[in-house]
Amino acid sequence: MKFIDEAKIYVKAGDGGNGAATFRREKYIPMGGPNGGDGGRGGSIYVIADRNINTLVDYRYTRKFIGKRGENGGGADCYGAGGDDIVLRMPVGTVITDLNTGEVLADLDVHDKKVLLAKGGKGGLGNLHFKSSTNRAPRQKTNGDPGEEFEVSLELRVLADVGLLGLPNAGKSTLIRAISAARPKVADYPFTTLHPNLGVVRVDAEKSFVVADVPGLIEGAADGAGLGIRFLKHLQRTRLLLHLVDLAPIDPDANAVRDAKAIVDELAKHDPALAAKPRWLVLNKLDLIPEEDREKAIKDFLMAYKKATKYDGPVFPITAISGDGTKPLIYAIHAALEEMAITEVADDAEQEAGGE
């Protein structure tokens, strides 16, 4: 199935039913008084996160969702029935934004999370609410309120702990195949990855983390070159980024340092918050460099790259196709994620204590 990660839909909750203005008319009961009932509420529209759904493809074909109107009130104190609610099931990680205001209406980041997206209109009041000692035959009633309506954008952002960055053919898909059970397409030409892939990496029987592989970036991606930056949103929820660099590019005119710096620049141009995430350098395809030249190739690259980007983070030389060097990388990632989790818990506790 084609991966669909964006859609636009129109939602309108049902209008409330109108109240009734009626009077009791029965034999032997003259001037029975008002007995108009209230209108029913309109049907609301809810969204719920469902981990069994992987794409937004359903919302590419059905774009309008309109709630049922509440029934009007009737005589003999009869209240109108409320309209049925609509529940829309969406993938975990879907962000719903009002297209007119840009306000985020819902972030479905947890399975079974349910959010009221559009509230149904309140039913109108019947004339029985308006009777009083001075107004014994009220003819007032109110109409139901309109239901909320929005044109919204749906944007799926995959949930992963680690995101892979790099040029096309840097070896991201090969790495995710080497360390997880995911099987993305791998080939010797650029842009073999056309949509995000997720892989679960098992550290041991009880410990694991999730890695996201997105289509490669090229220089000018922020301006639409290549596949652009549309898939970078899938890395916004990650805690750690792995920047894969091909140390042995096939193109004789390629410059690994210049290309690696271009990725960093595109990231910063697209989203400074994403660029500020912890980012580790992973030097791939060492098997294509003669063994006696590898140490020098790594040393020369790092010297030039650190000078160009001021990078001072961890460096992991690997050969993804054979898995060499991936074990230390996996253990280091897991340790870093555990440390981040401990820090986040401590920060949350500190904030709660400060709030009290």
DRENNUKOL-263699 format. One record per residue (C-alpha): residue number from 1; residue in one letter; x, z negated, y. Coordinates in nm, 2 decimals. Example, Ala and Ser with C-alpha at 12.3 -4.5 7.8 and 13.67 -1.06 7.14 Angstrom:
BEGIN
node drendo->1; guse->A; c1->1.23; c3->-0.78; c2->-0.45
node drendo->2; guse->S; c1->1.37; c3->-0.71; c2->-0.11
END
This chain:
BEGIN
node drendo->1; guse->M; c1->0.00; c3->0.00; c2->0.00
node drendo->2; guse->K; c1->0.13; c3->0.08; c2->0.35
node drendo->3; guse->F; c1->0.24; c3->-0.23; c2->0.53
node drendo->4; guse->I; c1->0.01; c3->-0.28; c2->0.83
node drendo->5; guse->D; c1->0.13; c3->-0.55; c2->1.07
node drendo->6; guse->E; c1->-0.07; c3->-0.47; c2->1.38
node drendo->7; guse->A; c1->-0.44; c3->-0.40; c2->1.46
node drendo->8; guse->K; c1->-0.69; c3->-0.43; c2->1.74
node drendo->9; guse->I; c1->-1.05; c3->-0.54; c2->1.69
node drendo->10; guse->Y; c1->-1.36; c3->-0.63; c2->1.89
node drendo->11; guse->V; c1->-1.54; c3->-0.95; c2->1.81
node drendo->12; guse->K; c1->-1.87; c3->-1.07; c2->1.96
node drendo->13; guse->A; c1->-2.05; c3->-1.39; c2->1.85
node drendo->14; guse->G; c1->-2.42; c3->-1.38; c2->1.83
node drendo->15; guse->D; c1->-2.64; c3->-1.45; c2->2.13
node drendo->16; guse->G; c1->-2.86; c3->-1.76; c2->2.12
node drendo->17; guse->G; c1->-3.24; c3->-1.71; c2->2.07
node drendo->18; guse->N; c1->-3.48; c3->-1.76; c2->2.35
node drendo->19; guse->G; c1->-3.69; c3->-2.07; c2->2.39
node drendo->20; guse->A; c1->-4.07; c3->-2.04; c2->2.36
node drendo->21; guse->A; c1->-4.34; c3->-2.14; c2->2.62
node drendo->22; guse->T; c1->-4.65; c3->-2.21; c2->2.41
node drendo->23; guse->F; c1->-4.93; c3->-2.46; c2->2.40
node drendo->24; guse->R; c1->-5.11; c3->-2.64; c2->2.12
node drendo->25; guse->R; c1->-5.45; c3->-2.48; c2->2.06
node drendo->26; guse->E; c1->-5.65; c3->-2.65; c2->1.78
node drendo->27; guse->K; c1->-6.02; c3->-2.72; c2->1.74
node drendo->28; guse->Y; c1->-6.12; c3->-3.06; c2->1.87
node drendo->29; guse->I; c1->-5.79; c3->-3.11; c2->2.04
node drendo->30; guse->P; c1->-5.84; c3->-2.98; c2->2.40
node drendo->31; guse->M; c1->-5.54; c3->-2.95; c2->2.62
node drendo->32; guse->G; c1->-5.30; c3->-3.01; c2->2.34
node drendo->33; guse->G; c1->-4.99; c3->-2.98; c2->2.55
node drendo->34; guse->P; c1->-4.67; c3->-2.77; c2->2.53
node drendo->35; guse->N; c1->-4.52; c3->-2.71; c2->2.18
node drendo->36; guse->G; c1->-4.27; c3->-2.43; c2->2.24
node drendo->37; guse->G; c1->-3.96; c3->-2.46; c2->2.02
node drendo->38; guse->D; c1->-3.60; c3->-2.39; c2->2.10
node drendo->39; guse->G; c1->-3.42; c3->-2.07; c2->2.01
node drendo->40; guse->G; c1->-3.16; c3->-2.08; c2->1.73
node drendo->41; guse->R; c1->-2.78; c3->-2.07; c2->1.80
node drendo->42; guse->G; c1->-2.60; c3->-1.74; c2->1.76
node drendo->43; guse->G; c1->-2.36; c3->-1.69; c2->1.47
node drendo->44; guse->S; c1->-2.00; c3->-1.78; c2->1.54
node drendo->45; guse->I; c1->-1.69; c3->-1.59; c2->1.43
node drendo->46; guse->Y; c1->-1.42; c3->-1.78; c2->1.25
node drendo->47; guse->V; c1->-1.08; c3->-1.67; c2->1.12
node drendo->48; guse->I; c1->-0.90; c3->-1.82; c2->0.82
node drendo->49; guse->A; c1->-0.55; c3->-1.78; c2->0.69
node drendo->50; guse->D; c1->-0.53; c3->-1.66; c2->0.33
node drendo->51; guse->R; c1->-0.19; c3->-1.63; c2->0.15
node drendo->52; guse->N; c1->-0.34; c3->-1.39; c2->-0.09
node drendo->53; guse->I; c1->-0.37; c3->-1.12; c2->0.18
node drendo->54; guse->N; c1->-0.04; c3->-0.94; c2->0.28
node drendo->55; guse->T; c1->-0.14; c3->-0.69; c2->0.54
node drendo->56; guse->L; c1->-0.39; c3->-0.62; c2->0.82
node drendo->57; guse->V; c1->-0.49; c3->-0.29; c2->0.67
node drendo->58; guse->D; c1->-0.86; c3->-0.40; c2->0.65
node drendo->59; guse->Y; c1->-0.88; c3->-0.43; c2->1.02
node drendo->60; guse->R; c1->-0.75; c3->-0.08; c2->1.08
node drendo->61; guse->Y; c1->-1.07; c3->0.06; c2->0.93
node drendo->62; guse->T; c1->-1.33; c3->-0.20; c2->1.04
node drendo->63; guse->R; c1->-1.28; c3->-0.27; c2->1.41
node drendo->64; guse->K; c1->-1.61; c3->-0.43; c2->1.53
node drendo->65; guse->F; c1->-1.74; c3->-0.77; c2->1.42
node drendo->66; guse->I; c1->-2.07; c3->-0.88; c2->1.58
node drendo->67; guse->G; c1->-2.24; c3->-1.20; c2->1.50
node drendo->68; guse->K; c1->-2.61; c3->-1.23; c2->1.42
node drendo->69; guse->R; c1->-2.84; c3->-1.33; c2->1.70
node drendo->70; guse->G; c1->-3.03; c3->-1.66; c2->1.68
node drendo->71; guse->E; c1->-3.40; c3->-1.63; c2->1.63
node drendo->72; guse->N; c1->-3.64; c3->-1.71; c2->1.91
node drendo->73; guse->G; c1->-3.83; c3->-2.03; c2->1.92
node drendo->74; guse->G; c1->-4.20; c3->-2.03; c2->1.82
node drendo->75; guse->G; c1->-4.52; c3->-2.23; c2->1.87
node drendo->76; guse->A; c1->-4.61; c3->-2.55; c2->1.69
node drendo->77; guse->D; c1->-4.26; c3->-2.70; c2->1.77
node drendo->78; guse->C; c1->-4.10; c3->-2.43; c2->1.55
node drendo->79; guse->Y; c1->-3.73; c3->-2.39; c2->1.62
node drendo->80; guse->G; c1->-3.56; c3->-2.05; c2->1.57
node drendo->81; guse->A; c1->-3.31; c3->-2.02; c2->1.28
node drendo->82; guse->G; c1->-2.95; c3->-2.00; c2->1.37
node drendo->83; guse->G; c1->-2.75; c3->-1.68; c2->1.31
node drendo->84; guse->D; c1->-2.51; c3->-1.66; c2->1.01
node drendo->85; guse->D; c1->-2.15; c3->-1.72; c2->1.09
node drendo->86; guse->I; c1->-1.88; c3->-1.45; c2->1.01
node drendo->87; guse->V; c1->-1.55; c3->-1.56; c2->0.85
node drendo->88; guse->L; c1->-1.26; c3->-1.32; c2->0.88
node drendo->89; guse->R; c1->-0.98; c3->-1.37; c2->0.63
node drendo->90; guse->M; c1->-0.63; c3->-1.27; c2->0.75
node drendo->91; guse->P; c1->-0.27; c3->-1.30; c2->0.62
node drendo->92; guse->V; c1->-0.08; c3->-1.62; c2->0.69
node drendo->93; guse->G; c1->0.14; c3->-1.56; c2->1.00
node drendo->94; guse->T; c1->-0.12; c3->-1.36; c2->1.19
node drendo->95; guse->V; c1->-0.12; c3->-1.43; c2->1.57
node drendo->96; guse->I; c1->-0.45; c3->-1.34; c2->1.76
node drendo->97; guse->T; c1->-0.42; c3->-1.26; c2->2.13
node drendo->98; guse->D; c1->-0.68; c3->-1.18; c2->2.39
node drendo->99; guse->L; c1->-0.60; c3->-0.83; c2->2.51
node drendo->100; guse->N; c1->-0.74; c3->-0.89; c2->2.86
node drendo->101; guse->T; c1->-0.57; c3->-1.22; c2->2.94
node drendo->102; guse->G; c1->-0.28; c3->-1.23; c2->2.70
node drendo->103; guse->E; c1->-0.38; c3->-1.57; c2->2.58
node drendo->104; guse->V; c1->-0.30; c3->-1.66; c2->2.22
node drendo->105; guse->L; c1->-0.64; c3->-1.75; c2->2.07
node drendo->106; guse->A; c1->-0.51; c3->-1.84; c2->1.72
node drendo->107; guse->D; c1->-0.19; c3->-1.87; c2->1.52
node drendo->108; guse->L; c1->-0.27; c3->-1.87; c2->1.15
node drendo->109; guse->D; c1->0.06; c3->-2.02; c2->1.04
node drendo->110; guse->V; c1->-0.07; c3->-2.23; c2->0.75
node drendo->111; guse->H; c1->-0.27; c3->-2.13; c2->0.44
node drendo->112; guse->D; c1->-0.64; c3->-2.22; c2->0.47
node drendo->113; guse->K; c1->-0.61; c3->-2.29; c2->0.85
node drendo->114; guse->K; c1->-0.95; c3->-2.21; c2->1.00
node drendo->115; guse->V; c1->-1.00; c3->-2.14; c2->1.37
node drendo->116; guse->L; c1->-1.32; c3->-2.07; c2->1.57
node drendo->117; guse->L; c1->-1.24; c3->-1.74; c2->1.74
node drendo->118; guse->A; c1->-1.57; c3->-1.66; c2->1.92
node drendo->119; guse->K; c1->-1.85; c3->-1.92; c2->1.96
node drendo->120; guse->G; c1->-2.21; c3->-1.83; c2->1.92
node drendo->121; guse->G; c1->-2.44; c3->-1.87; c2->2.21
node drendo->122; guse->K; c1->-2.65; c3->-2.18; c2->2.25
node drendo->123; guse->G; c1->-3.02; c3->-2.14; c2->2.18
node drendo->124; guse->G; c1->-3.26; c3->-2.15; c2->2.48
node drendo->125; guse->L; c1->-3.50; c3->-2.45; c2->2.54
node drendo->126; guse->G; c1->-3.87; c3->-2.43; c2->2.47
node drendo->127; guse->N; c1->-4.12; c3->-2.57; c2->2.71
node drendo->128; guse->L; c1->-4.18; c3->-2.89; c2->2.52
node drendo->129; guse->H; c1->-3.85; c3->-3.01; c2->2.68
node drendo->130; guse->F; c1->-3.99; c3->-2.97; c2->3.03
node drendo->131; guse->K; c1->-4.31; c3->-3.19; c2->3.00
node drendo->132; guse->S; c1->-4.33; c3->-3.50; c2->3.21
node drendo->133; guse->S; c1->-4.58; c3->-3.73; c2->3.36
node drendo->134; guse->T; c1->-4.61; c3->-3.50; c2->3.66
node drendo->135; guse->N; c1->-4.58; c3->-3.17; c2->3.47
node drendo->136; guse->R; c1->-4.80; c3->-3.19; c2->3.17
node drendo->137; guse->A; c1->-4.84; c3->-2.81; c2->3.12
node drendo->138; guse->P; c1->-4.49; c3->-2.67; c2->3.18
node drendo->139; guse->R; c1->-4.44; c3->-2.30; c2->3.15
node drendo->140; guse->Q; c1->-4.06; c3->-2.32; c2->3.19
node drendo->141; guse->K; c1->-3.84; c3->-2.21; c2->2.91
node drendo->142; guse->T; c1->-3.48; c3->-2.09; c2->2.90
node drendo->143; guse->N; c1->-3.32; c3->-1.79; c2->2.74
node drendo->144; guse->G; c1->-3.03; c3->-1.82; c2->2.49
node drendo->145; guse->D; c1->-2.67; c3->-1.81; c2->2.61
node drendo->146; guse->P; c1->-2.47; c3->-1.50; c2->2.52
node drendo->147; guse->G; c1->-2.21; c3->-1.53; c2->2.25
node drendo->148; guse->E; c1->-1.84; c3->-1.51; c2->2.34
node drendo->149; guse->E; c1->-1.68; c3->-1.17; c2->2.30
node drendo->150; guse->F; c1->-1.32; c3->-1.06; c2->2.30
node drendo->151; guse->E; c1->-1.11; c3->-0.75; c2->2.23
node drendo->152; guse->V; c1->-0.81; c3->-0.90; c2->2.05
node drendo->153; guse->S; c1->-0.49; c3->-0.78; c2->1.90
node drendo->154; guse->L; c1->-0.38; c3->-0.90; c2->1.56
node drendo->155; guse->E; c1->-0.01; c3->-0.93; c2->1.50
node drendo->156; guse->L; c1->0.14; c3->-1.03; c2->1.17
node drendo->157; guse->R; c1->0.46; c3->-1.22; c2->1.18
node drendo->158; guse->V; c1->0.60; c3->-1.30; c2->0.84
node drendo->159; guse->L; c1->0.70; c3->-1.65; c2->0.76
node drendo->160; guse->A; c1->1.06; c3->-1.68; c2->0.65
node drendo->161; guse->D; c1->1.35; c3->-1.93; c2->0.69
node drendo->162; guse->V; c1->1.62; c3->-1.67; c2->0.73
node drendo->163; guse->G; c1->1.62; c3->-1.33; c2->0.89
node drendo->164; guse->L; c1->1.86; c3->-1.04; c2->0.83
node drendo->165; guse->L; c1->1.99; c3->-0.83; c2->1.12
node drendo->166; guse->G; c1->2.21; c3->-0.53; c2->1.12
node drendo->167; guse->L; c1->2.24; c3->-0.15; c2->1.16
node drendo->168; guse->P; c1->2.07; c3->0.08; c2->0.91
node drendo->169; guse->N; c1->2.28; c3->0.09; c2->0.59
node drendo->170; guse->A; c1->2.46; c3->-0.24; c2->0.67
node drendo->171; guse->G; c1->2.35; c3->-0.36; c2->0.33
node drendo->172; guse->K; c1->2.06; c3->-0.59; c2->0.42
node drendo->173; guse->S; c1->1.83; c3->-0.47; c2->0.14
node drendo->174; guse->T; c1->2.12; c3->-0.48; c2->-0.11
node drendo->175; guse->L; c1->2.19; c3->-0.84; c2->-0.01
node drendo->176; guse->I; c1->1.82; c3->-0.95; c2->-0.05
node drendo->177; guse->R; c1->1.82; c3->-0.78; c2->-0.39
node drendo->178; guse->A; c1->2.14; c3->-0.97; c2->-0.49
node drendo->179; guse->I; c1->2.02; c3->-1.31; c2->-0.39
node drendo->180; guse->S; c1->1.65; c3->-1.30; c2->-0.47
node drendo->181; guse->A; c1->1.39; c3->-1.13; c2->-0.70
node drendo->182; guse->A; c1->1.28; c3->-0.89; c2->-0.42
node drendo->183; guse->R; c1->1.34; c3->-0.52; c2->-0.49
node drendo->184; guse->P; c1->1.34; c3->-0.33; c2->-0.16
node drendo->185; guse->K; c1->1.44; c3->0.04; c2->-0.16
node drendo->186; guse->V; c1->1.81; c3->0.09; c2->-0.15
node drendo->187; guse->A; c1->1.97; c3->0.44; c2->-0.08
node drendo->188; guse->D; c1->2.28; c3->0.59; c2->0.08
node drendo->189; guse->Y; c1->2.10; c3->0.71; c2->0.40
node drendo->190; guse->P; c1->1.97; c3->0.52; c2->0.71
node drendo->191; guse->F; c1->1.63; c3->0.36; c2->0.75
node drendo->192; guse->T; c1->1.55; c3->0.32; c2->0.38
node drendo->193; guse->T; c1->1.37; c3->0.00; c2->0.49
node drendo->194; guse->L; c1->1.05; c3->0.10; c2->0.67
node drendo->195; guse->H; c1->0.87; c3->-0.24; c2->0.66
node drendo->196; guse->P; c1->0.97; c3->-0.60; c2->0.63
node drendo->197; guse->N; c1->1.05; c3->-0.74; c2->0.28
node drendo->198; guse->L; c1->1.05; c3->-1.10; c2->0.18
node drendo->199; guse->G; c1->1.26; c3->-1.26; c2->-0.09
node drendo->200; guse->V; c1->1.26; c3->-1.61; c2->-0.23
node drendo->201; guse->V; c1->1.62; c3->-1.74; c2->-0.29
node drendo->202; guse->R; c1->1.64; c3->-2.01; c2->-0.56
node drendo->203; guse->V; c1->1.93; c3->-2.26; c2->-0.49
node drendo->204; guse->D; c1->1.83; c3->-2.46; c2->-0.80
node drendo->205; guse->A; c1->1.52; c3->-2.54; c2->-1.00
node drendo->206; guse->E; c1->1.36; c3->-2.73; c2->-0.71
node drendo->207; guse->K; c1->1.52; c3->-2.59; c2->-0.40
node drendo->208; guse->S; c1->1.46; c3->-2.25; c2->-0.24
node drendo->209; guse->F; c1->1.43; c3->-2.07; c2->0.09
node drendo->210; guse->V; c1->1.27; c3->-1.74; c2->0.21
node drendo->211; guse->V; c1->1.47; c3->-1.45; c2->0.35
node drendo->212; guse->A; c1->1.31; c3->-1.16; c2->0.56
node drendo->213; guse->D; c1->1.47; c3->-0.81; c2->0.56
node drendo->214; guse->V; c1->1.35; c3->-0.59; c2->0.85
node drendo->215; guse->P; c1->1.43; c3->-0.23; c2->0.93
node drendo->216; guse->G; c1->1.77; c3->-0.18; c2->1.09
node drendo->217; guse->L; c1->1.84; c3->-0.17; c2->1.46
node drendo->218; guse->I; c1->2.04; c3->0.09; c2->1.64
node drendo->219; guse->E; c1->2.17; c3->0.10; c2->2.00
node drendo->220; guse->G; c1->1.88; c3->0.16; c2->2.23
node drendo->221; guse->A; c1->1.63; c3->0.01; c2->2.00
node drendo->222; guse->A; c1->1.48; c3->-0.20; c2->2.28
node drendo->223; guse->D; c1->1.41; c3->0.14; c2->2.46
node drendo->224; guse->G; c1->1.24; c3->0.28; c2->2.15
node drendo->225; guse->A; c1->1.54; c3->0.44; c2->1.97
node drendo->226; guse->G; c1->1.52; c3->0.46; c2->1.59
node drendo->227; guse->L; c1->1.23; c3->0.24; c2->1.47
node drendo->228; guse->G; c1->1.26; c3->0.04; c2->1.79
node drendo->229; guse->I; c1->1.21; c3->-0.33; c2->1.80
node drendo->230; guse->R; c1->0.85; c3->-0.36; c2->1.68
node drendo->231; guse->F; c1->0.97; c3->-0.54; c2->1.36
node drendo->232; guse->L; c1->1.18; c3->-0.80; c2->1.54
node drendo->233; guse->K; c1->0.86; c3->-1.01; c2->1.58
node drendo->234; guse->H; c1->0.89; c3->-1.09; c2->1.21
node drendo->235; guse->L; c1->1.22; c3->-1.28; c2->1.28
node drendo->236; guse->Q; c1->1.07; c3->-1.50; c2->1.56
node drendo->237; guse->R; c1->0.96; c3->-1.77; c2->1.32
node drendo->238; guse->T; c1->1.29; c3->-1.78; c2->1.13
node drendo->239; guse->R; c1->1.54; c3->-2.07; c2->1.17
node drendo->240; guse->L; c1->1.85; c3->-1.88; c2->1.11
node drendo->241; guse->L; c1->1.97; c3->-1.52; c2->1.15
node drendo->242; guse->L; c1->2.23; c3->-1.34; c2->0.94
node drendo->243; guse->H; c1->2.40; c3->-1.06; c2->1.11
node drendo->244; guse->L; c1->2.53; c3->-0.81; c2->0.85
node drendo->245; guse->V; c1->2.82; c3->-0.59; c2->0.95
node drendo->246; guse->D; c1->2.94; c3->-0.30; c2->0.75
node drendo->247; guse->L; c1->3.32; c3->-0.33; c2->0.75
node drendo->248; guse->A; c1->3.37; c3->0.01; c2->0.59
node drendo->249; guse->P; c1->3.13; c3->0.25; c2->0.76
node drendo->250; guse->I; c1->3.11; c3->0.60; c2->0.61
node drendo->251; guse->D; c1->3.11; c3->0.76; c2->0.96
node drendo->252; guse->P; c1->3.48; c3->0.81; c2->1.06
node drendo->253; guse->D; c1->3.37; c3->0.78; c2->1.43
node drendo->254; guse->A; c1->3.20; c3->0.45; c2->1.38
node drendo->255; guse->N; c1->3.34; c3->0.14; c2->1.54
node drendo->256; guse->A; c1->3.23; c3->-0.18; c2->1.36
node drendo->257; guse->V; c1->3.30; c3->-0.41; c2->1.66
node drendo->258; guse->R; c1->3.11; c3->-0.19; c2->1.91
node drendo->259; guse->D; c1->2.82; c3->-0.14; c2->1.67
node drendo->260; guse->A; c1->2.79; c3->-0.52; c2->1.59
node drendo->261; guse->K; c1->2.80; c3->-0.60; c2->1.96
node drendo->262; guse->A; c1->2.53; c3->-0.34; c2->2.03
node drendo->263; guse->I; c1->2.30; c3->-0.53; c2->1.79
node drendo->264; guse->V; c1->2.36; c3->-0.86; c2->1.97
node drendo->265; guse->D; c1->2.29; c3->-0.68; c2->2.31
node drendo->266; guse->E; c1->1.96; c3->-0.53; c2->2.18
node drendo->267; guse->L; c1->1.85; c3->-0.87; c2->2.05
node drendo->268; guse->A; c1->1.91; c3->-1.03; c2->2.39
node drendo->269; guse->K; c1->1.74; c3->-0.74; c2->2.57
node drendo->270; guse->H; c1->1.43; c3->-0.78; c2->2.35
node drendo->271; guse->D; c1->1.39; c3->-1.15; c2->2.34
node drendo->272; guse->P; c1->1.64; c3->-1.41; c2->2.48
node drendo->273; guse->A; c1->1.47; c3->-1.68; c2->2.27
node drendo->274; guse->L; c1->1.54; c3->-1.48; c2->1.95
node drendo->275; guse->A; c1->1.89; c3->-1.42; c2->2.06
node drendo->276; guse->A; c1->1.94; c3->-1.79; c2->2.11
node drendo->277; guse->K; c1->1.86; c3->-1.87; c2->1.75
node drendo->278; guse->P; c1->2.15; c3->-1.98; c2->1.52
node drendo->279; guse->R; c1->2.32; c3->-1.65; c2->1.41
node drendo->280; guse->W; c1->2.59; c3->-1.62; c2->1.13
node drendo->281; guse->L; c1->2.82; c3->-1.33; c2->1.08
node drendo->282; guse->V; c1->2.82; c3->-1.17; c2->0.73
node drendo->283; guse->L; c1->3.09; c3->-0.91; c2->0.67
node drendo->284; guse->N; c1->2.97; c3->-0.68; c2->0.40
node drendo->285; guse->K; c1->3.11; c3->-0.39; c2->0.18
node drendo->286; guse->L; c1->3.45; c3->-0.54; c2->0.12
node drendo->287; guse->D; c1->3.47; c3->-0.35; c2->-0.21
node drendo->288; guse->L; c1->3.52; c3->-0.03; c2->-0.01
node drendo->289; guse->I; c1->3.84; c3->-0.16; c2->0.15
node drendo->290; guse->P; c1->4.15; c3->-0.17; c2->-0.06
node drendo->291; guse->E; c1->4.22; c3->-0.53; c2->-0.18
node drendo->292; guse->E; c1->4.56; c3->-0.54; c2->-0.01
node drendo->293; guse->D; c1->4.40; c3->-0.44; c2->0.32
node drendo->294; guse->R; c1->4.10; c3->-0.67; c2->0.32
node drendo->295; guse->E; c1->4.25; c3->-0.98; c2->0.48
node drendo->296; guse->K; c1->4.39; c3->-0.77; c2->0.77
node drendo->297; guse->A; c1->4.06; c3->-0.58; c2->0.82
node drendo->298; guse->I; c1->3.87; c3->-0.90; c2->0.84
node drendo->299; guse->K; c1->4.12; c3->-1.06; c2->1.08
node drendo->300; guse->D; c1->4.13; c3->-0.76; c2->1.31
node drendo->301; guse->F; c1->3.75; c3->-0.73; c2->1.32
node drendo->302; guse->L; c1->3.70; c3->-1.10; c2->1.40
node drendo->303; guse->M; c1->3.96; c3->-1.10; c2->1.67
node drendo->304; guse->A; c1->3.80; c3->-0.81; c2->1.85
node drendo->305; guse->Y; c1->3.44; c3->-0.92; c2->1.79
node drendo->306; guse->K; c1->3.50; c3->-1.27; c2->1.91
node drendo->307; guse->K; c1->3.67; c3->-1.14; c2->2.22
node drendo->308; guse->A; c1->3.37; c3->-0.91; c2->2.29
node drendo->309; guse->T; c1->3.09; c3->-1.15; c2->2.22
node drendo->310; guse->K; c1->3.24; c3->-1.50; c2->2.24
node drendo->311; guse->Y; c1->3.12; c3->-1.57; c2->1.89
node drendo->312; guse->D; c1->3.23; c3->-1.90; c2->1.74
node drendo->313; guse->G; c1->3.00; c3->-1.94; c2->1.44
node drendo->314; guse->P; c1->3.05; c3->-1.92; c2->1.06
node drendo->315; guse->V; c1->3.18; c3->-1.60; c2->0.90
node drendo->316; guse->F; c1->3.11; c3->-1.50; c2->0.54
node drendo->317; guse->P; c1->3.29; c3->-1.20; c2->0.38
node drendo->318; guse->I; c1->3.08; c3->-1.07; c2->0.09
node drendo->319; guse->T; c1->3.02; c3->-0.77; c2->-0.13
node drendo->320; guse->A; c1->2.64; c3->-0.76; c2->-0.16
node drendo->321; guse->I; c1->2.63; c3->-0.49; c2->-0.43
node drendo->322; guse->S; c1->2.82; c3->-0.70; c2->-0.68
node drendo->323; guse->G; c1->2.72; c3->-1.04; c2->-0.54
node drendo->324; guse->D; c1->3.07; c3->-1.15; c2->-0.46
node drendo->325; guse->G; c1->3.08; c3->-1.42; c2->-0.20
node drendo->326; guse->T; c1->2.70; c3->-1.46; c2->-0.20
node drendo->327; guse->K; c1->2.70; c3->-1.80; c2->-0.37
node drendo->328; guse->P; c1->2.89; c3->-1.98; c2->-0.09
node drendo->329; guse->L; c1->2.66; c3->-1.81; c2->0.16
node drendo->330; guse->I; c1->2.34; c3->-1.93; c2->-0.02
node drendo->331; guse->Y; c1->2.46; c3->-2.29; c2->-0.05
node drendo->332; guse->A; c1->2.57; c3->-2.29; c2->0.32
node drendo->333; guse->I; c1->2.23; c3->-2.15; c2->0.43
node drendo->334; guse->H; c1->2.04; c3->-2.42; c2->0.23
node drendo->335; guse->A; c1->2.25; c3->-2.70; c2->0.37
node drendo->336; guse->A; c1->2.20; c3->-2.57; c2->0.72
node drendo->337; guse->L; c1->1.82; c3->-2.54; c2->0.67
node drendo->338; guse->E; c1->1.80; c3->-2.90; c2->0.53
node drendo->339; guse->E; c1->2.00; c3->-3.03; c2->0.83
node drendo->340; guse->M; c1->1.77; c3->-2.84; c2->1.07
node drendo->341; guse->A; c1->1.46; c3->-2.99; c2->0.90
node drendo->342; guse->I; c1->1.60; c3->-3.34; c2->0.93
node drendo->343; guse->T; c1->1.68; c3->-3.28; c2->1.30
node drendo->344; guse->E; c1->1.32; c3->-3.15; c2->1.36
node drendo->345; guse->V; c1->1.17; c3->-3.46; c2->1.19
node drendo->346; guse->A; c1->1.38; c3->-3.69; c2->1.41
node drendo->347; guse->D; c1->1.29; c3->-3.50; c2->1.72
node drendo->348; guse->D; c1->0.92; c3->-3.51; c2->1.64
node drendo->349; guse->A; c1->0.94; c3->-3.89; c2->1.58
node drendo->350; guse->E; c1->1.12; c3->-3.94; c2->1.91
node drendo->351; guse->Q; c1->0.86; c3->-3.74; c2->2.09
node drendo->352; guse->E; c1->0.58; c3->-3.94; c2->1.93
node drendo->353; guse->A; c1->0.75; c3->-4.27; c2->2.02
node drendo->354; guse->G; c1->0.80; c3->-4.15; c2->2.38
node drendo->355; guse->G; c1->0.43; c3->-4.05; c2->2.40
node drendo->356; guse->E; c1->0.32; c3->-4.40; c2->2.30
END
